[in-house]
Amino acid sequence: MRSNLPLLVASALMACSAWAEDGEAKAADWRTHARSEGLSDAEVDLLEKQKLLVAGPDYRQIFEPYDSSKVPTFVTADSVLTAYHVLLEESVVRLERARAGKLSGVLTPMWNGLPDAKKKFDLPEDLFDDVVRRAQITLGVALRLLGGETPGVSDKVSKLIDAEMSRVVAAKERLRPEWSGPADEGFPFVDYTRFAPRGFYVRDERLMAYFRAVSWLQEIPMRLSQERELFTAALLSEALDHGDARQHYRSFTAAWRGLLGFLGDIPLEMRVTESGRWTRANIGTWKRYCAASWEACNSPKEGPSVTADALHGIEPGLRVLPATILPDALIFDRWCEPKSPGTRRPSGLLVAAALGGAFARQQALRGCAPGDDKALAGLIDNSAAMTQGGGLYSRYLRCISALLDAPEPAAPPLFASEAWQSKSTNAALAGWAQLRHTWVLQARENKAYGGFDSVVAGFVEPDPTFFSRLADLVESSCDLMEAQGAFDEALSRHELLWLFQDYASFLREGGGDKTRRALESDMTKLGMVDRAEWFVGVLRGRRLRSGFEETLTPGAVMNSLETLDETVRVLRSSDPLPEKLALCMEANTPPFTRTWRNLERLCRRLEAMAHKQLRGAAWDEEEREVLLEFGHVLAAAMFYEGNSYLSPRDDAPRATSILADHRDPAATAYFQVGIARPRALYVLLPWKDGEVLCRGAVMPYREFSDSKRLTDAEWKELLDSKEAPPAPAWMAPIVSDERHRKPR
């Protein structure tokens, strides 16, 4: 950080230290500022008592409380964590869109390799026919969901594939299909409800089809203990010898290992047999080879381990596309096991407690049924290793665990209070909920069976360890995304191609007859149409407008389609892009690398400021600027460039299913965690001979059970209803329910 000694000395003489009391004339009474912020007398009294309060209205985005604040800034961990999650999720969207275009290219060679692979099996006819049918249905359903072909399949098997496709798209049933064999403890049924696209996968049809296909391939097990499933895995593995299928498959399945680690079932293994023929006599060699691979993956030197347990749906096996068992998921798996009492309920507090949160541990044990407290305490103690894995996910858990540590010795007493521990637990769990939302597809779901004359620009949450770990996490995340090709220009070109293809399909299906008002019920499609129409205007040299504003005339539709067809041709080729088209591609592609690096620099700056604040040193002008402009800086880190932050999108709420509780077959419940809309956090901090009121922002954590897995749109609808889940009991004391006022 640049040092300016004369300015620092001058600032110190004027403002003294960040925490110290120097006896100078104190600022205007903080109560005056609080009432100007719209706080009621009851809220002011509560704030005076516990020194912090979540109050005011809901906001659309977390940078808004900073941008509109007239009192000193308080930089919360919640705010920079949210910026991290926006960047992470948008980067993952890029990768998943690219993978969606590659999956058919992975599965089609496997399908084409099945005829040759079948020739290498010497099995009884009934067993062989069943193995082939299983392999064809497993691959065929995924291929057809992606719009691919399944040549050579019999009419009988084709009808079975169609039936499974219908169930996957309907996403309503839970049953064990007849072709997969009788139900057992490890595989009682296929939960078709999990195939309904959620999270960012609802953004377009391409991602929705990809979600269904990947979910299907993750769902169908090929367990080492089940002969027919084991031979199915061998047949599919043998099919990978067709052309360069194995190379594409390995590249596809290895993509997430550096991000999530690797626990759970393994992907299809190399062919290892004694004679080159697959028989009942020699399958044991390959079975032992796969078992050793499964054991190595699930018993790492560092981090948590997974043990086989059919009752939990965890048996050594293979899947075409394995989902990852995340380390925090093991806590719920062990606590809400199928034979556990029905009084055992999942809670995010278990995760926070395992991360070392003393407050979370106390609250979790307090909510235990009689006799369960010792079992839960042991589970929490045995889960401490979940931050020790090598993947980016475990590094994230280590980062948020810093929020749950004991406060720095030099921090004011507020930061050792129970109220602050509640706030920090909320920040950690809100971050965790956002992380699980990003990995909704790749993670294995658990199954049981300036208006005031302020004297200081603001403060930083006094946790330099957190900001340091977050800066390292941001750096690693950016490096991994770059290594995976998330920011490549070729992907930017493909994204623009997909946008124009989707818009052309929209127009050909009668989209020109639709008005903006008719599209307002489908905000995803409206956003696509707005952006594409704007780009078409650029390419045609028309006067630019904000987007799709009115019904397009037949002539305008024809002109747009002509432009789109020519543009798609250019984008599909390897030709250099014309100037206008290059400008469109640049405008369509967020500045990922630059934004990631800027966020890293911001976290490093906040780490240094936290250290400086704890030493009692005053801010220099650059640091004052960071605090005064923090709302704008945060907005830029969330891809709000220019003045676009003035009209933020209402898309902050997120929810994702963590555990499917099947203990009561008549009333299955899905435990879900999420975040509500951001709210302001008011904090009273010691300043000179009194206290100063500061304002920051938090992401309210929520957890609830529902009879179905909610999409983000359904979660937002629930938040706006009278049935909205309240703040957790441990958070309620610092949360005000009065939301009718807007801060001035």
N, C-alpha and C positions, 0 to 999 in steps of 0.2 A: 504494500500500500504506500502511495506517495506521502511523504512527510512534509509538513509545513510548520516548522517550529515557531516562528513569530506569530502566525495565525493561531496556533494551538495555545500559546501563552495568553494571547489577547482573549481568546474564547474562555480560557480558564478563569481569567480575572473577571470577566463579565458574568459567567454563568456558574462558576465553581464546578462541582462534580455532579455526575448524573444521579447519585444516590444521596450525597451528603446534605446535611443541614448547615447552612453557613450564617444564619442569623439575619440575612438581608430581608428587606420588605417582601412579604410573601405575595404571590400572585392573587388575582381575584379568587374569591372563595369557590372551590370546586362545585359546590351545590348550585351556584348560579349557572355554571356551565352545564351541569347535569340537567337542570330544568330546561335550559335552552335546547338541549338535545331531545327533549320530549319525555324525559323520565318522570314518572309520577312520584308523589311523596313517599308511597310505600316502597317503590323501587330505590329511591334515594336512601331511605333508611336501611334497606337490605344491603345496598352497595357499601354504605358506611360500616356496617357490621362485618361483612366478610371480604370486603376490598375488591371484589370482582362480581360481575353480573352479565349474563347473556340476556340482552334486551333489545327492544326496538322491533322493526318490521323484518319480514323475510326479504332477502335480496336475491337477484337473479344470479349474480356472480360474486365471488369472494373479494374481488378488488373494489367493489362499490363502497363498502364502509370506509375504506381508506380515501377514495377519491372525493367523497362528499363530506369528509370529516372537518370540523372546525375546531377540534381539540387536538392535542398532541397525538402522534401516531404511536401505536404499540404493535410492533411486528410480531405476529404469532407464528408458531411452527405450522399451524393449520394452513396458513396462507401460502407459504412456499411449498408445502407438501401438495397442495391442490394444484399449483402450477406444474409441479413434477408429474402429477398424474395426468393432467391434460396433455403434456408433451409425450408421456409414455403411451397413452392410449392412442393418440393420433399416429404415433410412429408404428404401433402394432397394427393399426388399421391398414397402413401402407403395406406392411409385410403380409398381412392376411389376404389383402386384395391380390397381391402377387402370387401367393400360394394358391388362392382360389383358381387362378388361371393355369396353375401347374398340376393340380391334383388329377385331372383327367389324363394328363400325359404320364402320370405315375401309374394309374390304375389300368389304363388301356393296354399297355404292353404286358402287364400281368395277366389280364384276361386273354390276350392273344397267345400267351405262353401256356395256358392250361392244357390244350390238346397234346402238346409234346410232353408236358409234365405228367399227364395221366399214364403215358406209356411206361413209366418207370416204377409203377406200383404193382406188386403181386399180392393181392388181397382177395378174400372171399367176395363173391359178387355183391351180396347184399350190403356188406360193409363198404365196399368200394363205391357203389352207387350212392350211398348215403354221404360219403365223404365228398364226392364230386358235387352233389347237389348243395351241400353246405357251402362249399367254396364258391360255387356259382351265385348262390343267393347273396352271400356276404359281399362279394365284389359287385354283382349285378345291380343290387339296390343302390349302392353308392354311385355307380356309373350313370344309371338312369336319372337319379336325382340331379346329377350335374349336366344332364342333357346328352349323355353319351349313348353309344350303341352297345348291344350285347349279342353279336352274331354267333350263330351256331348253337344257341341254347334251345332245348326242346320246348314244345308248347306248354307242357305241364310245369316245368320249372319257370318258364316265362310268366305264367299266371301267378305262381307263388311270389315272384319278384314284384309283380304289379300289386299284389295284395299287401306286401310289406311296404311298398312305396306309399300306398294309400294310408296305411296306419301311421307311417312316419310323418306325412304331411298333415294328417288330422291331429296328431299329437294328443290323443285323448285316452288311450287304453293302457292297461298294464296286464300283460299276459305272456305266457311262454308259448310261442308258435309251435305247431305240431312238428314242423320239419326240424326243429332244433332239439327235439327229444323231451323226455319227461322232466318236470321241475325237480330241483334239488336245493339243498341249503345254500350252495354257493352261487346258483343261478336260478332263482325261483321264477323270474319273469323278466321280460323286456319292458322297461319303463318308457313307453312311447311318449309320455308327456315331456320328457327331457329334450325331445327333438324340436320343440317350438323355438325358433330363433329368438335370442335375447341380446341385450347389450347393444354394442355398435353393429352387430351383425344384421340388424333390421334396416340398415341404411339403404340397401339396394337388393334387387333380386339375386344378383351374383353372390353376394355375401350370405344371403339366406339359404340358397341352395348349398353353398359350401358348408355352412353350419350344420345342416341336416346330414350331409354326406359324412362329414368328419365325426359327428356325434354317433352316427350309425356304426361306423367302423370302430369307434371306441367302445361301443356297447357290447358287441358280440365277442364273447370270450372263446379262447382256444386253450383250455387248461391241460396241463401235463398229466393230470390224474384221470382224464377222461379220454379213452382210446379214440373215439370218433373225432373229438375235437383236436386231439394231438395229430392225427393223420391229416386233418384238414389244414392245420398249420404247416405240416410238411409239404402238402401239395401246393399251397400258396407260395411257400418258400422256394420250392422247385420251379414254380412258374416265373420267378424273378430272374431265371437264367435266360429268359427270352430277350435277345437284343441287349440294350443297355438299361433294362428295367431295374436291375439291382442298384446301379449307380444312382439313378434318379430317386429310387426309394430311400436309399441311405441318406442322401442329401436332404430329402424332405423330412424324414423322421428325426434327424439329428439337429434340426434348426433350433429347437427350443431348449436343448440341454443346457446351454450356457446361461439361459434366462431363468429356467425353473428348476434346474437340477434334474435328477432322474430317479424317481421312486415309483414302483408299481410294476405292471406287466411290461414285458420287453417286446420290441418289434420283431418281425420275422427274422430268424437267424440264418446264418450260412448253412448250406446243405452239408451235413456230416454223416455219412453212412459207411458201413464196412464194405459193401460190395457194389455201391452205385444203384442198388435196387431197394425199394422200400417194402419191407415185409414185417409181419408181426414179430419175427425172430430177431431182426436187427434194429427195430425202432428204438430199443432201449439205449443204444449208444447216443443217439441224437437227443433222446429225452434227458439223459444225464448231462449232456453238454448244455442244453437249454436250462436245466435246473441250476447248474453252476453259474450260468450267466445271470439268471434271475436273482440268485443269492448274492452275487457280487454287486448288482445294482441296488439291492435293497438292504445291504449291510455295509454302508460306506464307512471309511475310517473316521470321518467327521460328520456330525449331524445325526438326525434321528434315523432309526432303522425300522423296517417293516417286517413283521413276521406273518407267516401264512396262517389264515384263520378263515375257514369256509363260512362261518356264521357271519363274518363281516364282509363277505364277498371278496376276500383277498386270498387267492390261491395262486401258486406259481403257474404262469401261463404266458401266452403270447396274444397280441392283438395286432391287427393290420396297422392301426394308428393308436398307440396307447396314450391314454390320458395320464397326467402326472398326479400322484398322491402328494399333495403339498404338506409340508411339515406341520402347519397349524391344524390341518384337517385330521391328523392323527389324534389330537386331543378330543375332538368330538366323536371320532370313531371309537375311542376307548371309553368315553364317558357315557355315551348314548348307545351302548352295545345292545344287540337285539334282546338279550335276556335281562337287561337292567330294569329296575323299577320304572314304572311310567312317570314317577315324580321327577326323574332326572331330565332336566331341560337344558338344551344347549344355550350358551351365552357367550358373547364376545369377551366377557370378563375372564373367561378361562384362558383366552389367548393373551390378554394383557397381564394376567397373573403369571403365566409361563414365561413372559418376557421380563419378569422381575418386578412388576408393579405391586408394591406392598398394599396400596389402597385397593387395587383390583382384587388381590388375594383376599383381603379382609371382607370385601363386599360379596365375593363369590362364595366364601365359606358361610357368610351370614345367611345367604339364600338357600343353603342346603337343607334337604330333608333330614330329620333326626337320624343319626347313625351313618350318614353319608360323608360327614365332614372329614374323617380320617382318609377315606378313599380318595376324596377330591384333593386333599392336601398332598397325598402321595403322587397322584397323577400330575399335579402341577410341578412338583419337584422333579419328577422323571421326564418332564417335557422341556426342561431348560435347554436341551441340546438342539432345539429346533432352529436356533439362529446360527448354528455352526457349519451349515452346509456351504458348498462352494458356489452355488448358483446366485444369480442376481436377486432371486426371491428371498433367500436367506440373508443376503446383505441388506435388503430392505428391512427385514425384521430386526436386524441388529441396529439399524438406523433409528427406527421408532422406539426401540427399547431405551434409548438415551432419554426420551421424554419421561420415562417412568423411574429413572434413577433418583437418588436423593439430590436435593438442590445444591448448587454451589454454595460454599460456606459464606461467601461475601454477598450473596443475594439477600434482599429484604425478607423479613419474616413471612410475608404473604406467600412466597414460593415454597414454603414448608407446610402451608396450611392444608387442611383437608379439602377446602374449596378449590385450591389450585391443583391438587392431585386429581380431583374430579375432572377439571378442565383438561389436564394433560392426558388422562385416560381417554376422554372423548376424542382428543386430537389423534392419539395413537390408533384408536379403533376406527375413526372416520377414515384415516389413511389406509388402514387394513381393508376396510370395506371397499374403498375405491380400487385397491390393488386386486382384490378378488373379482371385482366387476370387469377389469381388463382381461383377466384370464378365465372368464366364464366358460370358454370352450376347451381350453387346454388343461384346465384343472379337473381332476377327478372329483365329482360330487360324492360326499359321504353318503353311505346307505346304511341304515340300521334296519337292515331288514330290520379562506382565512377570516372568520368573523370575530375572533377573540385575540387579545394581545397576549399570546402565549409566551412564556419565558423559556420554553424548551421545545425543540422540534419533535421529540418523541423518545421512545425506548425500544430496545430489542429484547425479546424473550431471553433471559439470562442462562442460556444453555449452549455454550460454544461447542460441546461435544456433539450435540445433535446437528448443528449446522455443518460441522466438519464432516460427519458421516454422510450427511445428505449431499454435500459437495462431491465427495468421493463416489457416491452412488450415481449422481447425475453424470459424472465423467465416465464411469463404467457403462452406464446405460447407453450413452451416446456412442461410445466405442463399439459396443456390441451391435447396436442398430446399424451403424455404418458398415460393420463387418458382414452383416446379413444382407446388405444392399438396400436397406430401407430408404436411403436418400439418393439412390442412383438416378441419373437423368433418364435412363431407359424406363424406369418405373414411372417417372413423371410423365413421360410421353404416353405410356400405356394408360395411365389414369385419365389423361385428357381424351384419349381414344375411347375409353369406356364411357366417359361422360357424353361424348357426342353420339355414340351408338345408342345409349339409353334415351337421349333426347330425340333422335331420329325415330326410334321405336314409339315413343310417346306421341309424336306428331302423326305417324302413320296409323296409329290406333285411334285417331280422332282427337288428339290432344289440342289441336288448333281450335276446337269448338268449346274448350273449357276456359272459364274465366279464373282469375286469381281467387275469387271468393269460393268457387267450386273446389279449388285445390287446398283450401285452408285446413281441411280436415286431415290432410296428409302432408305434414310439414316437411317430411323427407323428400317427397316428390316435388313439392313446391320449391325447395331449395335447389334441387337439381335443375328444374326448369328455369328458375331465375338465373342461375349461373350460366347455363348453356346458352340461353337466349341473349344474355349480355355479350358472350363471346362471339356468337353469330353476328351480332351487330358490329362488333369490332372488325370481323373478317370481311363483312360486306361494306364497311365504310359508312355505316349509318350513324346518325347522331346517337350518342350513347344515352341510355336510360337506365333506370334502376333495375330493370328486369322484366319479367312477364307481367304486364299490367292490365292487359285487356285481351279479348278474343282476337285470335289471329285470323285474317281473311284467308280464303283459299289460295289467293295469289301469293300472300306472304308465306304460307305454309310451303308451297311449291318452291319458292325462292330459297327458303331456309333449308329444305331438303337437298336442293342442288348444292348448296354450300357445304352441307354436312357430308354428303356423299364424296365430294372432292376432297374435303379435309380428312375424312376417314382413310381415303386412299393414300394420301400423303403420309399420315401418321403410321399406317401399316408398312410403308416402305422404309428403306434406309436412307431416303433422300434428306438433305438438310432442310430444316423447317424455314418457310418464308418468314419475313420479319414479323408480320402481324400474328402469325400462328405461334411463333416463338414467344411473343409477348403474352399471348393467351396461356401458354404452358407455364410461364413464369408466374402469372397471376393466379393460376390454379394450384400452384405448389407452394405450401407454406415454407418459410425459410427454416427448415428443421435444424440443420447443423448449427447455424448462427444462433438460433433461439436456445438450443441445448447449451451451447458454450456460454451464452449470456447468463443463463440460469446458474451455471456452475460458478461463474465469477460473482454473481450476486450472493450465493451461499457462502463463498469464501469471504466476501466483504462482511456479511452478517456474523460470521464466526469471529472475525477480527473485532467487530464492533461489540460483540457480547463480551469478549475478553476485556476490551477497553472500558466498557461500562462497569464490569465487576471491579476493575482497578480504581474506579472513581474518577476517570479522566473525562474531559469535556469533548464534545464532538468538534471536528473541524468542518469547514464549509462543505467539503465533498460529502461527508457523512450526514450533515444536516440536509443536504439535497436528496440523499437516498431516502431519508425519512419523509421529507416533505412531498416527494414525488413517488412514494412507494406504490400507490394505487396504479399510477401509469406504468411503472416498471413491471408490476405484477401482471397487469393486463397484457403488456407486450409479450410476457413469457407464456401467455395463454393464447397467442396468435390474434390478439386484438391490436392491429396496427393502426397508425394514424389516430383519428378520433372515433374509430369504430366502437371503442369502449363506452361511448355515450349511449349506445343502443345494444346492450348485452343480450345474448340469447338466454332464454329460460330453459336451460338444459343441464343445470347443475345436479339435480336429484339423480341418484343412481341406486340400484338395488340388485342383489344377486343371491341366488339360492346357495346355501352352504351344506345343508343336510336334508335328505329325504327320510323322514321318520315313518317307516312302515310297520312300526310295532303294533299299531292297531289297523289291520287291513281294511276295516270299514271306514276309517277316517284318517287317511294319510295326510300328514301335515308337512309342509316344506319350511324349514327354518331359514330365514332370509335376513341379510344384513344390508344396510344402505346408509345413505346420507340424505338429509333433507336440504332445503335451501339454506344458504349461508345466513348467519345473523351476526350482529355486532357484539363484540365483547368489550365491556367497560371495565377498566382497571384503575384502582386508586394506588398510586405509587408515592413513596416519600420524596419530597422535593423541598430543599431549603428548610424553612421552619414549619412546613405544613405538608399538604398532599396535593398532587396534581391528578386531574382526571384525564385518562388516555382512552383511545378507542382503537380496537383491532377487529379481527374477524375470526369466526370459528365455522367449521362444518359440522352441524349437529349429527351425531351418530344415532342410528335407529336399528333395532332388531325386532323381529316379529315373525309369527307363523301364519301361513295362509294355506288354503286348500289347493292352491296352484302356484306355480312359479310365475312371478310377475315380470313383465317387460318394464323398461324404464317409463314408457308412456302410462302403463297401468299403475306403476308406483307413484308417478306424479299425480295421477287422478285420485289415488287413495290419499295422498298428502293433502289434497284440496277438499277432501270430504270430512264429514263429522267423525268418521271411523279412523282417522289418521292415528298411527301409533304414537303414543306420547314419548317424551324423553325418558330414558331409563331412570329407575328410582334413584340410582346413585348420582345421576346428573341433575335431577329435578331441583335440588336446593339452590342451585346457582342459575336457574333458568326462569325468566319471567314469561308468563303467558300473555302479557299485554302486547299486542302487535298492531294496534290500530293507528299508531302515530308514525309519521315520516320524519326522520331527523332533518333539521334545517341546516 
